[in-house]
Amino acid sequence: VSSFHLLPRLARNLIRLGVSHPELDRWKGVYRRAFTANEIQLRELASLRQRLADGGVRALAVGGAAVIARACADSGLRPMDGLAILVPPALASRAFDVLHAEGWRGPRFSPAVVATRRGDRFERPDGRKLDLRWYLLGENSHSGADDSVWKAATSDVPAAEDLLLLTCVDGLQHAPEPGMPWPADVWALCESGAIDWKRLEAEAVTRRVVLPLRTALRWMKWLGLDAPIPKDALARLEALPVTPFEERELAAKLGRWNAPARLRIAWSHHLRRATAAGLGPVSTVAGFVPYALGRLLRRPAAPSKIGS
Amino acid sequence: MSEPRYRLATPEVIHQTIDGEIILIHLWRGSYHSLHGCGPLFFDGLLRGATAADLVDALAAETDGERAAIENAVERMVAELWRVGLVKAAEGEPEAAAKSPPPPKRAFVYPQLETFTDLHDLLTADPIHDVEPPGWPIISRDREGRG
């Protein structure tokens, strides 16, 4: 699992320990390639954030760039798979404008998109990818959901515990698919020593994502990645109650990815929004139809033309 | 007239060290370079803004090379680094070197700079399966033929 993403770190560690291995040169090559590609992408990210700032939009780095900033001693240790940024939902419209002006291809902005999704995918003609997000987690896509993220962010990168939460909750969607970087990211974030475990716990409770968080941390043990997680923090997470609502949501996430599962997950996300907005039962049910249609039926307006 | 000083052409050039090899990337030109042999031993001088004589002194202190051979190697290497845009003229005062006890001398190996100008193509290659045994960025002929 995550073998490709772990090779640069493996090469670094073997060199540090003076261990020789027939494949070490090849793994060093993976490190060289990761460092090179990442530095180019990080430079592009800095340039893009400057353009967004010029347009009045503050953007936080998320994804690989953020994990590198928070948990990697050097940028070659964690291969990046494109760029990802988080902008305030109120400024998503401006962010769309800046991205289109900068030559990124993607859907057109509409208020319904911000109301029903957590982000959209943009691409360059040469295949470079960008995830524009206006909510950190799909589970909490409602006004004010990320206030604490913006407050805790430093150097335009979310706090380590927000990144860990994001990595675990999103990562489970792919567990235990080979080649996904999330277990390596969880390990690196835990190992960085930057996690405020009490804040992480509080965020997980507020966002109602305790179950995916602790399931992802259990996966780490199952995968044989002995992440340095404080025993008392893990014990507190294990002791937190979870609702049948969260259990059904996680089962849908880990099961077969089909229309009923997507509908189930859309419903659970919508319930969080409705609860946050203080909606009654009738309004909650009535509001689900446009929400689900917006989420499930949206397709990019400009089809990808990678390689053309 | 004072002797010219050279320094790494930051910010357009970034670097990293792995296992005694210096990786250099020229972001504006899209080129990739690997400095090895005894080159990494004088690289610190290029970060501080050093004269060619400073670089020679650094190599002479750390290797068993003959002074004339070292001078020749440094002259050629600085010219090559300048040609590919990795160094430029240093301005202002040179930064002081950190004081540390002299390391044991090692064998003098002529510094070498490998240059790859097709960075975009290199980045499309699979770093596990499309490379020769020395690893990326040495792309296998089979893959080049397919491309």
Interface residues (C-beta under 8 A of the other chain):
Chain A: F4 L7 A11 R12 I15 D25 R26 W27 K28 G29 V30 Y31 R32 R33 A34 F35 T36 A37 E39 I40 R43 D74 G76
Chain B: I14 Q16 I18 D19 I23 I25 L27 Y32 L119 L122 L123 P127 I128 V131 P133 P134 G135 W136 P137 I138
